[in-house]
Amino acid sequence: MANEQLDITGLTGVTDAQRHALLVLGTIDRSTESDPQELQPLFQDLGIAA
């Protein structure tokens, strides 16, 4: 995965949905305690493969 270990801490100009998508793809964000595994049901409900 190309995004693994990409640190998006402090990234601006993205929506919460975009930030969560990046986290699911393997990026890290040290400013939040979000667990990408918790987001998988959301993406499944939206029909997005994560």
SULKA-V977665 format. One record per residue. N is the residue number from 1. RES is the residue in one small letter. SS is DSSP state (hx for helix, st for strand, lp for the rest). OMEGA is omega as a letter, one per 20 degrees, with the letter a starting at -180 (none if undefined). Layout:
N,RES,SS,OMEGA  N,RES,SS,OMEGA
This chain:
1,m,lp,a  2,a,lp,a  3,n,lp,a  4,e,lp,r  5,q,lp,r  6,l,lp,a  7,d,st,a  8,i,lp,r  9,t,lp,r  10,g,lp,r  11,l,lp,r  12,t,lp,r  13,g,lp,r  14,v,lp,r  15,t,lp,r  16,d,hx,r  17,a,hx,r  18,q,hx,r  19,r,hx,r  20,h,hx,r  21,a,hx,r  22,l,hx,r  23,l,hx,r  24,v,hx,a  25,l,lp,r  26,g,lp,r  27,t,lp,r  28,i,st,r  29,d,lp,a  30,r,lp,a  31,s,lp,a  32,t,lp,r  33,e,lp,a  34,s,lp,r  35,d,lp,a  36,p,hx,r  37,q,hx,r  38,e,hx,a  39,l,hx,a  40,q,hx,r  41,p,hx,r  42,l,hx,a  43,f,hx,r  44,q,hx,r  45,d,hx,a  46,l,lp,a  47,g,lp,a  48,i,lp,r  49,a,lp,r  50,a,lp,none
